[in-house]
Amino acid sequence: MAPGHDRPGRPAPDIPRRVGVNVRVDRDVCTGHGMCFMTAPEVFEDDEDGYGRARNDGVVDPGHEDEARGGAASCPERAVVFS
């Protein structure tokens, strides 16, 4: 595992199990690993600086909730926030 990827002090993301979720990537926490958009390209993309961001203004399309959860779980910085 690359340095900085093991974050034992950070809790696992709170990933809701419901339909109609919204997501965002906290730019203050994201360091640009790209795991969210590599894992869930239907939900996340990279911005002009290479940081992750949610597609569709953060609205997760019906049927892509599991992808959103997978993208969040893959983030080593826990930068994905659900609402």
C-alpha positions in Angstrom: 0.0 0.0 0.0 1.3 3.4 -0.9 2.3 5.8 1.9 -0.7 7.8 3.2 -3.2 5.2 2.0 -3.5 3.5 5.4 -5.6 5.9 7.5 -6.4 3.9 10.6 -7.6 7.0 12.5 -10.2 7.8 9.9 -13.6 6.1 10.1 -15.1 4.2 7.2 -17.5 6.4 5.2 -21.1 6.6 6.3 -22.7 5.2 3.2 -26.5 5.4 3.2 -28.5 2.4 1.9 -31.4 4.3 0.2 -32.5 5.4 -3.2 -32.3 9.1 -4.1 -28.8 9.9 -2.7 -26.6 12.9 -3.5 -22.9 12.9 -3.2 -20.1 15.3 -3.3 -16.3 15.2 -3.0 -14.9 17.3 -0.3 -12.2 19.2 -2.1 -10.5 20.1 1.2 -10.0 16.4 1.9 -9.5 15.0 -1.6 -5.9 14.5 -2.6 -6.5 13.4 -6.2 -5.9 9.6 -6.0 -8.7 9.2 -8.5 -10.1 6.0 -6.9 -13.7 7.3 -6.9 -13.9 8.0 -10.6 -11.9 4.9 -11.5 -14.2 2.8 -9.4 -17.5 4.5 -10.3 -17.2 6.5 -13.6 -21.0 6.7 -13.8 -21.0 8.8 -10.7 -17.7 10.5 -10.4 -15.3 12.2 -12.8 -12.0 14.2 -12.5 -12.0 17.9 -12.6 -9.6 20.2 -14.5 -7.0 19.8 -11.7 -7.3 16.0 -11.4 -9.4 15.9 -8.3 -12.6 13.9 -8.0 -16.0 15.4 -8.3 -19.5 14.1 -8.6 -21.2 14.1 -12.0 -24.7 15.4 -12.5 -24.4 18.1 -9.7 -24.1 15.3 -7.2 -27.4 13.6 -7.9 -26.9 9.9 -8.2 -29.0 8.5 -11.0 -31.4 5.7 -10.0 -29.7 2.4 -10.3 -26.2 3.8 -9.6 -26.4 3.9 -5.8 -24.2 0.8 -5.4 -21.6 2.5 -7.7 -21.7 5.6 -5.6 -21.1 3.5 -2.5 -18.3 1.7 -4.2 -16.6 4.9 -5.2 -16.9 6.3 -1.7 -15.5 3.1 -0.2 -12.5 3.1 -2.5 -11.4 6.6 -1.5 -8.4 6.4 0.8 -9.0 9.9 2.1 -12.7 9.3 2.8 -13.5 12.5 0.8 -16.9 11.4 -0.5 -19.8 12.9 1.4 -23.4 11.6 1.0 -26.5 13.7 1.7 
